[in-house]
């Protein structure tokens, strides 16, 4: 049920994409205490994006999960920023992350919902 979507104007080759997806998947599972088998990751680079009037390297992420707490969001913000700094050499001040808590009854899977 945890889902993270990354969009960046940085060109990300296929090997790096797989590495980022793997690391984000493990990170999200760990930080939300959910099994990794439920984690979904979507990564797209080389997007036409601007932040603060500049096209310098940047990223925007959407992170959603059932039961996501404010404390988890704060911890994830730090961890995700560190991960992207390592993988894409992005500065934390060039990263926006939107966190969403989704009620279990509004998250579908396997022909039903979690609620």
Secondary structure by P-SEA (a helix, b strand, c coil): cbbbbbbccccccaaaaaaaaaaaaaaaaaaaccccccbbbbbbccccccccccccccbbbbbbbccccaaaaaaaaaaaaaaaaaacccccccbbbbbbbbccccccccccccc
